[in-house]
Amino acid sequence: MTLTGQHLIAGQFTATGNSTFVGYNPAQETNLETPFFEATADEVNAACQAATAAFAPYKKLSDADRALFLETIAIEIVNLGDALLEMAMLESGLPLARLTGERGRTAGQLNAFAKMLREGSWVNAIIDTAQPDRQPLPKVDLRQMQIPLGPVAVFGASNFPLAFSVAGGDTASALAAGCPVVFKAHPAHPGTCEMVASAIAKAIEVCNIPLGTFSLLQGASHTLGTALVQHPNIKAVGFTGSFAGGKALYNLAAARPQPIPVYAEMGSVNPVFFLPGILAEKGAALAKAFAGSITMGVGQFCTNPGMFVALADNSSTHFINDTKTELNAITVGAMLTAGIKNNYLKGVTHLSNAAGVTVATDANSTEVKPHLFVTDVKSIEQNPLIVEEVFGPCSVGVVANNKAELLKLATDLEGHLTATVHGTADDLAEYAELLTILEDKAGRVVINGFPTGVEVTHAMVHGGPFPATTDSRSTSVGTTAIYRFTRPVCFQDFPENLLPNALKNSNPLKINRLINSINTNA
């Protein structure tokens, strides 16, 4: 398809402004040709008003109709063919195999939500029937279920041009919940965003969905994001990106006359604890696997293991040396944007110059390459910035003098998306307290693996305590992500004909429900 550089608003590609920006080819370090229009205040308002107009009819659609819509989006994305992958490669510098897998993940997420909608029990129907003869007072009939919040603003991520972008997990979960979406395209891949938006527009047409159910707005400035979060028609926000960006949006939303939730996934250091027994047994193999995890995707995953912890002994010394050797042998590709590259180099330079930090890998902070740094617990206590996230292929090793110091370090951790422990059976028994500590520090705790793979399943939690996210009770990956964009409503003493189908006595949807404290599909 030929790119227009325009916004998709209520089914039409359009642009009325004069300001433009262009995409960037990180592999060639050159600007791309197609100009994209910056959204104006009027266009933001038009998209938000269209979403509001679409909300009532869209939320009334049956789960089966919304499921078909999501499935059709997945089909239309695949129908874009190689052209979509070529555009994503051009704008991200990511390899074809990675993007092919990411396209499959994007379609898989949409189909997973569709499957959940077709089954129907996701609404969490709860029924407490009336007891008119109860003494001293009769008990009323109460029935609860989840309903959609309203129009949602979603921000695309820089590091996943498909799976965390236009039709990614935030959009899929919001649409599944019954919420129209106004999507802010990421300026790192505006062409990819426009192409996927065209697939959603085609699905809207095929499935006869209200036109304002989805809009795409382009923009490289912070003005667009600010306007979206502050627009009174927006009822929730989904964001994946930096701490500074997510916290800024959170503050804007909290300052509104009617505050709204911001579900911001803001990155993480993802500490990995290597216990002594397993390092003695498998140190060399773990070093190789760890180096691969650090450099996967040029270290540009929010689950990248940016910190590891081990006890000071011969095994950890060998492990550090082996990891250094592995990292020195790895050549990484281009980083996603010039900004990400510059921030990585600044972070590496900061660590190289920090007191108490040793550069284990070949010292060169002027080019993008893997780096390993080593420090101790005392240095971190004096300068906590040592273990702040550096987005890219590097990690900081922290050597603890003893078990008590290791546990103290774990206790002092901030919130993270993941925390990992490698240990033998004896290690894990001896360090059981560590696992208990880490439950309070991360959304996902991993044993004898690495955190960089995030499965899209019902049980997955991709979230964590602040500052990893703005709401540790939620996940941005997996089907339970839908509950970010719903709220419970209780219906009291409604006659049968006025109840939603999910709460009717006859259970026409044949879903699982909690009736008088008993789970049943009757």
N, C-alpha and C positions, 0 to 999 in steps of 0.2 A: 504494500500500500504506500501511497505518497503521503508524507507527513504534512499536516496543515500548520502545526505550531500553535493551534488554538485550544480553547477550553471546550469540554463537553458539558453542556448545561441543558437539562431537560430534553435530552435526545438530539441536540443540535451542536455541531462544532461551530464555535463563534469566538470572535475577539473584537473588542472595541477600543482597547488601549493603544498606546504608542510605544511604550517601553518594551524592549525585548532582551533576551539573553540567548546564549547558545550552549549546546552541550560540549563535552570534552572527551577526547580519546586519551585515556591514561597510558595506554601502551605506547602511543606515538608522542604523547605530551603535546597534542595539538588541539585547537578548537575545531568543532564540527560546524558545518555550514548552515544548517536549518535554523532560522530564528524562531524562538518561542515567545509568545506574548506574556507579559506580566499581567496577572489578574487585577482588575480595577475593583474599587470598593463596590461599584454597582454590580459587577459580575459576581462578587462574593455574595452580595445580598440576593441576587437572582437565584443563585444555586441553593442558598439556604431556604429561600421562600419556596422554591420548587420542591425541595425535600420535605418541607412542612406540609405542602399540599398533597404530596404523595403518601405521607405517613398513614393517614386514616385508611385509605383503600388498601395500601400494601400490608398493613398489620392484620387486616381482615382476611387476607388470603389464607387458604388452608395450608397446613404444614406441607402437604403433598405438592401444592402449587409452588411454594417457595423452594422445596427440594428440587423440583423440575427446573426452576430458574437457575439454581446453583449448578446443577448438572449441565445445563445448557451453556453456562459461562465456561465451564471446564472444557466442553467440546469446542466452543468457539475459540478459546485460547489455543488449543492444539491445532485447530484449523488454520491458524495464522502461519503454521509451518516453520520452515527454516528462516524465513524473513525475520521473525521475532527473535530467534536465537542470534542471528547475525547482528541485529540492532543492539541487543543486550551485550554481546561481545564488544561491539564498537564503543559503547558508552561505559562499560565497566572494566574492560581488560580481562575479564574472567574467561577461562577456557570453555570450549564447547561442551565437554563432558560435564563440567560442573553446572552449566546453565541448562543442559538437557535434563539433568537430575532435578534441578530446581523447578523447571517447568512441570515435571512429573509430580513433584511435591505440591506445587500450587494446585494442580488439578485434583490431586489426592485429598488436599484439605477441603476443597469445595465438595467433593463427593462424600467425604466423611461427615460433614455437617448435613448434607442431604440425607444420608442414611439415618442419622440421628433424628432428623425431622420426620422422616417416614415412619419410624417406630413410634415417635410421639410422646414418650414418657418424660422427655427432657423438661417439660413444663412444671414438674414436681408438684403434681396435684395432691392436695391434702384436704380431706373431708372429715369434719367432726359433726356428726348428725345431731339434730335437736333432741332434747329430753324434756318435753313439756311437763312431765309429772315430777321432775326433780324437785326436792325440797332442800332448803326453804325457798329457793327461787328456780324457775324453769331455766333450762339451758337452751340458748339460741342455736340455730343451724349456721355453721361457719365453714367456708370453703375457700381455699387459697390456691393460687397458681402464679406463675411468672408471666409478665407481659412486657413488651418492648418499651424502652425509655423514650424513643423519639429519634430525630435526626442525629447522626454521629459524624464528627469530623475525624478523619484518619490521615495520619502523616506517613508518607513512605520512608523507608530506611535506605541508607546509602549502600549497605553491604549485601543486600538481597534484592536485586532489581525485579525479581518475580515473586518469591515466596513471602516477602515482607513488604509487598508493594501494592499495586492497584487492586489486584484480586487476591491478595495475601490473607493471612490469618485474621487480621483485624477486620478487613472488609467482609470476609466470608462469615465470621462469627456475628457481625452486626447485621448483615443481610439475613442470616439464618434466624436471628432473634426477631426480625420484623422491623428493623430500623433502616431507613434510607441512609445513604452514605454520601458525604461530600469529601472527596479525596484531594489532598494536596500532593501533587506529584513531586518527587524528589528531583531537584535540578541536576543531579548527577546523571540521570537517565530519563530525560523528558520524552525522547522518541519512543523508548520502550513503554513508558507509561501511556502515551497516546495510543499505541497499538493495542495494548491490553484494554484500555478504555473503549476502543472500537469494538472489541469482542464482547464486552459487557453490554454496549449499546445494541449490538446485534441480538444478544440473548433477551434483552428487554423487549425488542420488537417481536422476536419469535414467540415469546411466552406471554405477550400482551400484558406486560408489567407497567405500572404507572411510570411515566417518563422521568419524573423527578426523583425516582428511587436511587439513582446514581448520577453524580456529577464529578467531573475532574477539573481541577484548577491548576494552572501552571504558574510558577513564580520562583525566583531565585532569592528574593529578599525576605526578611523577617516580617515585613508588613502583612503579607498574606496570612501567615500563620497566626499572627496576633489578631487579625480581623476575624478569622474563623473561630478562634476560641472565645472571643468576646461577643460573637453574634448571638443575640437572644434566642434564636431558633435552634441552636445547637445544644443538645442535651448531654453529650458525653464526648470524650476525646480518646483516641488510641494513638500512641506514639512509640516509636522505637528509634533511639539515637543517643546523643550525648547526655551527660548529666546536666550540663549547663542549659541545653535546649529543653529537656524534659522538665527541669525544675522551673524554668521561666514560664512554660505553658501552664504548669500546675499553679504557680502564683497568680497568673492572669485569670485562670478559671476560679480560683478561690476568692478573688477580689470582685467578681461579678455581683450585681445586685441579687441574682439567683445563682449561687455557686453550682458548678457541675463537676462530676468526677473526671479526673484525668488519669488514664491508665498508661503510665509512661514506663517503658523498659529502658533503663539508662546505662546499661553496661555493668561490668563486674570484673574483679580480678580472679575469681574462681580458684581459691587456694587448693593445692594438692598436697596431702600429707603422705610422705613415704616413711613407713615404720621400719625399724631396724632389721627385723627378721627377713622381710621380703627383699630388702636391699642386699642383704648378704647372699640370698639365694638367687635373685634374678636381676641384679643391678644393671648389668649390661643391656639386657633385653628391655628393661623398663626405660633406660636412657634413650634407646632408639625409638621406642613408642612415644615417649614424652616429647622428644624433639619433633616427631611427626605431628603431634597434637599442637605444639607451639606454632608451627609453620603452616598448618593447614589453612588454605585460603589466604595465605600471606598474613596469618595471624589476625584477620579481620572478622572474626566471629566474636559475638558478645560472650560466648562461653570459652574463649581462649584462656588456657591456664597461665595467667600472668604472674603466678607466685607458687613456689613450692616450699615445703618445710621438711627438714630431716634433722635427726640427732647428729651431733658431732662425733663421728667415729670413722674408721677406715672405709667402711662400706659407703658412707655418704661422700667421702672424698673421692673414691673411685667413681661413684655415680655422677658427681659433678664433672669430673674429667671426661667421662664417657659422653655425657650430654654435650659438653663443649665440643668434643670431636665430631659428634653427629651434626651439630648445628653449623660448624665451620664448613662442613661438606655440602650443605644444602644451599642451593641457589633459588631464591624466591622470585616471583613475577612482579608485575607492576601493582602498585597500590591503587585503590579505587578512584581517588581524586587527588588533585594537587594539595588540597587542604589537609587530607588525611596523611599524605606523605610528609608534609612539612611538620605536622604535629607529632608524627612518629619520630622524626629526626630530632625535634626539640626534646621529646621525652627521653630518648636515648642519651642525648648530650647531658641532660639534667642528671640522669642516673650515673653517667660516667664521672661526673664531677662531685657527686654527693659524698659527704663524709661517711666513712665506714663501709663503703661499697667497693667491691672489686669487680673489674670487668673480666669475665672468664673467657669470653670469645675474642677473636681477633678484633683489636680496637680500631674501629672506623665508624664514626658517627655521621659521615657525610654522604653515605649511600644506604639504600634500603637493603638490609641483610639481617639475618637472625642474630639475636644477642642474648647472652646469659650473664646475669649479674649475681653476685653472691654477697650476702651481708649477715649480720647477726641480730639477735633479738634486742640487745641493748641499743644498737644503732636505730632500729625502727622506733623504739620507745622515744628516742631523742628527736627523730625526724620521721613522722608517719607518712610523709609524702613519698618516701622510698617505695612503698607498696601501693601507691595509687595506680589506677589503670593507665598503661601506655598501649594505645590501640595499635597493634601490629605484632610482628613475630619476635617477641622477646619475653623473658620471664626472669623474675628475681627469686633466687634461692635464699632461704633463711635457715641458718644453722642454729639449732637450739642446743644448749649445753646439757640439758637433762629433760626428763619427762615432765617435771613440774613446769619448767620454762616453756616447753612446747604447749602444754595445756593452758598456761596463762596467755600465750599468744593467741590460741584459738578462742579463748574467752573474750579477748579484747577485739576480735574481728568485728568489722561492720557487716552490714548485710550484703550477701552475694547471690547471684543466680544459682551457682552450684558450689559444692564443696566435695572433695574427693579424698578417699583414704585407700592407700595400698598397703596390704598387710597379709601375713600368713594367718592361719586360724589362731595360732598362739598370740600373734600380734594383736589381732582384733579382740581377743578375750582380755588381754592385758590393758588395752587402750579403749575399753568399752565406754569410758567416760568421755572420750573424744567424740565419739559418734553422738552421744547425747547432747554435747555442746553444739555440734554442727547442725543438729536439727533446728536450733534456734537462729542459725546464721545464714541459712540458704533455703531456696525453694526446692532444690533437688540435691540429694546426697548420694554419691556414687562410691561403690566399693570395687576396687581392682579393675577399673576402667578409666576412660578419659571423658571429659564432659563435652567435647566439641561436637558430638553427634546428638541432635535433638529429634527424637522420634515424635511423629504426629499421631498420638494415641489418646484414648480417653483418660488415661492415668497421668499423662505428662503434666508437669508443672514447670513452666518457663516464667519464673517470677522470683521474688524473694524480698526479704526485708529491705527497708530503705538503707542506703541509697541505690540499691540495685533497681528498685521500682518505687513508684509512689504509693502502691497499695499491695502489701504482701499477701492479701487474701485472694489474689487473682492470678491468672495465667494468661499469657498471650499465645500459647501453643497448646493444641489439643481441644477437644470438643467442649470442655468445661469453660473455655474462653467465652462462650456465649453468654454466661451469667454476668459479665461485665456490663452488658447492654440491656439487662432486664431488671425488673423490680417486682417484688411480691405484692399482690393485691388480694384482699380478703373480701368475699361476697357473703353478706349476712342475710339470712332468711329470704334468699331469692327464690321465686317460684321456678320450677323446672324449666319452663319454656324460655326464661330469661337468662339462664345460666350458660356460660361457655360450654361447648361440647365436652371439654376435658373434665368438667365438674358435674355433669349431669348424672343422675342416678343410674341411667341406662348404660352409661359408659360407651357411647357409640364409637369412640375412637379405639376401644379395646386396649387402653394403655394401662400401665402399672400405676397404682395410686395408693396413698396411705389413708385408709378409712378406719376411723376410730382406733388408731394406733396399730392397725394390721396392714401389712403390705399385701396388695391383691390386685389382680386385673379384672376382677368381677365388676 
